[in-house]
């Protein structure tokens, strides 16, 4: 069974059943699901009973997302639309995953989630803590130019189901944890420093940015965030503003005005949170710009 290759990398997993689909024009996306029983199970047991788990989860997801799914895609939600996924639940990580990589990226296990789109699983040179594994992801991401939005230690990964393809190469060298920690730690990253005083926004700007933030929130529904991921909405708003050619200061001011519960949610950490969020968006904008330059060469 193909999932046994993944089992060599992940001993314990937390698994969930979800859906993800886009409208025919690609402008709207439904992304949702449930965590199955919210318990940690052995990987092998989870992989062997996927069909049963999907049937168990389908009525609940249909009730929760059926109307929205049909409005966006134009058809009824079906059992075949469910996507079984998992994330590692081990205290010490043995592997990390990058999304949207090339099929020759040197991963130990590659899973084709859709035609031409691959998730790459990289074996670590030794078991690593969450912080250490984050450094490894940062190192691999900078080299392989993978999706920055799917580069978390416990990011969702796809089980190998149906006619999905997988490639395995255990001859590849393991990702060097110690080198990653030395060269890609948090302390080595430059952070964007924003001014203490943000620019004053007009009322029309405030209204526009609030609407953008709410759209980003609505598009971030998932099994982990049934009411929307506020952090994802914050990042999406910051990227929207930077893509318009406006300054990071404007993005910071927009976040403060758009997320009305920011001071309640973050307390004394609110301003620092705004700076880190805008800083992350600024780095992603620079990365995208650099990638576009390379493509033009």
C-alpha positions in Angstrom: 0.0 0.0 0.0 1.4 3.4 -1.1 0.7 5.0 2.3 3.2 2.7 3.9 5.9 4.9 2.4 4.5 7.8 4.3 4.2 5.7 7.4 8.0 5.4 7.5 8.1 9.2 7.9 5.1 9.8 10.3 4.5 7.3 13.1 1.5 9.1 14.7 -1.0 11.3 12.9 -4.1 13.4 13.5 -6.3 13.0 10.4 -9.3 14.9 9.0 -11.7 14.8 6.2 -12.2 17.9 4.1 -13.3 19.4 0.8 -11.7 22.0 -1.5 -13.2 23.1 -4.8 -13.3 26.3 -6.9 -15.9 28.0 -9.0 -15.6 27.5 -12.8 -14.0 30.9 -13.2 -11.7 30.3 -10.2 -12.8 33.4 -8.3 -14.4 31.6 -5.4 -13.2 28.7 -3.3 -14.8 26.5 -0.7 -12.3 24.9 1.7 -13.8 23.1 4.8 -14.1 19.9 6.6 -13.9 18.2 10.1 -11.3 16.7 12.3 -12.3 13.0 12.6 -13.2 12.4 16.3 -10.4 14.8 17.2 -8.1 11.9 18.4 -4.7 10.7 17.5 -4.5 7.3 15.8 -1.8 5.1 14.4 -1.0 6.1 10.8 -1.6 2.5 9.5 -5.0 2.2 11.1 -6.1 5.6 9.8 -4.9 4.9 6.2 -6.5 1.5 6.1 -10.0 2.8 7.1 -10.2 5.9 5.0 -13.2 4.8 3.0 -15.2 4.1 6.2 -14.2 7.4 7.7 -15.2 9.4 4.6 -18.7 7.8 4.7 -18.9 8.6 8.4 -17.9 12.3 7.8 -20.0 12.9 4.6 -23.4 13.6 6.2 -21.9 16.2 8.5 -19.9 17.9 5.8 -22.9 17.8 3.4 -25.1 19.5 6.1 -22.5 22.1 6.9 -21.2 23.0 3.4 -23.6 21.4 0.8 -25.4 24.6 0.0 -22.2 26.7 -0.3 -20.5 24.0 -2.3 -23.4 24.0 -4.9 -23.5 27.8 -5.1 -19.8 27.9 -5.9 -19.3 24.8 -8.1 -22.8 24.5 -9.6 -23.3 20.9 -8.6 -24.1 18.8 -5.5 -21.4 17.7 -3.1 -20.6 14.0 -3.5 -18.7 11.5 -1.4 -15.9 11.4 -4.0 -15.3 15.1 -3.3 -14.0 14.4 0.2 -10.3 14.7 0.7 -8.7 12.6 3.5 -5.6 14.4 5.0 -3.4 14.1 8.0 -0.8 16.0 10.0 2.0 14.6 12.1 1.2 14.2 15.8 4.6 13.1 17.0 6.3 15.3 19.6 9.6 15.0 17.7 9.3 15.3 13.9 11.0 12.8 11.6 10.0 14.5 8.4 8.7 17.8 7.0 6.5 18.6 3.9 6.6 21.3 1.3 3.6 21.9 -1.0 3.8 22.9 -4.7 7.2 21.5 -5.5 8.7 20.0 -8.7 8.7 16.2 -9.2 12.6 16.3 -9.3 13.0 18.2 -6.0 14.8 15.4 -4.2 12.0 14.6 -1.8 12.0 11.1 -0.2 8.2 10.7 -1.0 6.3 12.8 -3.5 2.5 12.8 -3.7 0.7 14.2 -6.7 -2.4 16.0 -5.3 -3.6 17.1 -8.7 -2.1 16.9 -12.2 1.4 18.5 -12.0 1.0 19.6 -8.3 3.2 17.7 -5.8 3.6 17.6 -2.1 7.2 16.7 -1.1 8.1 14.8 2.1 11.7 15.2 3.3 13.2 12.8 5.8 15.2 14.7 8.6 18.7 13.8 9.5 17.5 13.3 13.1 14.3 13.7 15.1 13.6 17.4 15.5 11.5 19.7 17.7 8.9 22.0 16.2 11.3 24.9 16.3 14.1 22.9 14.6 11.7 21.5 12.0 10.6 25.1 11.2 14.2 25.9 10.4 14.4 23.0 8.0 11.2 24.0 6.3 12.6 27.5 5.9 15.8 26.1 4.4 14.1 23.8 1.9 11.5 26.5 1.0 14.2 29.0 0.1 15.9 26.4 -2.2 12.8 24.9 -3.8 10.7 28.0 -4.0 7.6 26.2 -2.7 4.2 27.5 -1.6 5.0 29.8 1.4 1.4 29.5 2.7 1.7 25.7 3.2 5.0 25.5 5.0 4.1 24.8 8.6 5.5 21.9 10.7 2.0 20.4 11.1 0.6 21.5 7.7 -2.1 19.2 6.3 -0.8 16.4 4.0 -2.7 14.3 1.6 -3.2 10.5 2.0 -2.5 8.6 -1.2 -6.0 7.6 -2.4 -7.7 6.6 -5.6 -5.5 7.2 -8.7 -3.2 9.6 -7.0 0.4 9.1 -8.1 3.4 8.8 -5.7 7.2 8.7 -6.2 9.7 7.4 -3.7 13.4 7.8 -3.5 15.0 6.7 -0.3 18.5 7.2 -1.7 18.3 11.0 -1.2 20.3 12.5 1.6 18.2 13.4 4.7 17.6 17.1 5.3 20.4 18.4 7.7 18.6 19.6 10.8 21.8 21.0 12.5 22.7 23.0 9.4 19.2 24.4 9.1 19.1 25.5 12.8 22.5 27.2 12.4 21.7 29.0 9.2 17.9 29.5 9.2 17.0 30.2 12.8 14.6 33.0 13.8 17.4 35.1 15.0 18.9 35.2 11.5 15.8 36.6 9.9 15.5 40.4 9.2 12.2 41.8 10.3 10.4 44.7 8.8 10.3 47.6 11.2 7.2 49.8 10.9 6.9 53.4 12.2 5.3 53.9 15.5 2.7 56.2 13.9 0.6 54.8 11.0 -0.8 56.9 8.2 -4.3 58.2 8.6 -6.8 56.5 6.4 -9.8 58.1 4.7 -13.3 56.7 5.5 -13.6 55.2 2.1 -10.3 53.4 2.6 -11.4 52.1 5.9 -14.7 50.8 4.3 -12.8 49.2 1.4 -10.2 47.5 3.6 -12.8 46.2 6.0 -14.7 44.6 3.1 -11.5 43.0 1.8 -10.7 41.7 5.3 -14.2 40.1 5.6 -13.9 38.5 2.2 -10.6 37.0 3.2 -12.2 35.7 6.4 -15.0 34.1 4.6 -12.6 32.4 2.2 -10.6 30.9 5.1 -13.2 28.5 6.5 -11.7 25.1 7.2 -12.0 22.1 9.5 -9.7 24.0 12.0 -11.4 27.3 11.7 -15.1 26.8 11.2 -15.7 30.6 11.7 -12.8 31.7 9.5 -9.1 32.2 10.2 -8.6 35.7 11.4 -4.8 35.5 11.0 -5.2 34.4 7.4 -7.6 37.3 6.8 -5.1 39.7 8.3 -2.3 38.4 6.0 -4.6 38.4 3.0 -5.5 42.1 3.6 -1.8 43.0 4.0 -0.9 41.3 0.7 -3.8 43.0 -1.1 -2.5 46.4 0.0 1.1 45.6 -0.9 0.0 44.2 -4.3 -1.6 47.6 -5.0 1.8 49.2 -4.5 1.0 50.9 -1.2 3.3 51.1 1.7 3.7 48.6 4.6 2.5 51.5 6.9 -0.8 51.6 5.1 -1.1 47.8 5.5 -0.5 48.2 9.2 -3.1 51.0 9.6 -5.6 48.9 7.6 -5.2 45.9 9.9 -5.8 48.0 12.9 -9.0 49.5 11.5 -10.3 46.4 9.8 -10.0 43.8 12.6 -12.2 45.4 15.1 -11.5 42.8 17.8 -7.7 43.1 17.5 -7.0 44.7 20.9 -9.3 42.1 22.5 -7.8 39.1 20.7 -4.2 40.1 21.1 -4.1 42.4 24.1 -0.7 44.1 24.7 0.7 42.0 21.8 -1.6 43.7 19.2 0.9 46.2 17.8 3.7 43.6 17.7 1.3 41.2 16.0 0.5 43.8 13.3 4.2 44.4 12.7 4.9 40.6 12.3 1.9 40.1 10.0 2.8 43.0 7.7 6.5 41.9 7.9 5.6 38.4 6.7 3.5 39.8 3.9 6.3 42.2 2.9 8.8 39.2 2.7 6.3 37.3 0.6 5.8 40.2 -1.7 9.6 40.5 -2.2 9.8 36.8 -2.8 7.1 37.0 -5.5 8.9 40.0 -7.1 12.2 38.2 -7.2 10.5 35.1 -8.7 8.9 37.2 -11.4 12.3 38.7 -12.2 13.9 35.3 -12.6 11.1 34.1 -14.9 11.7 37.1 -17.2 15.4 36.3 -17.6 
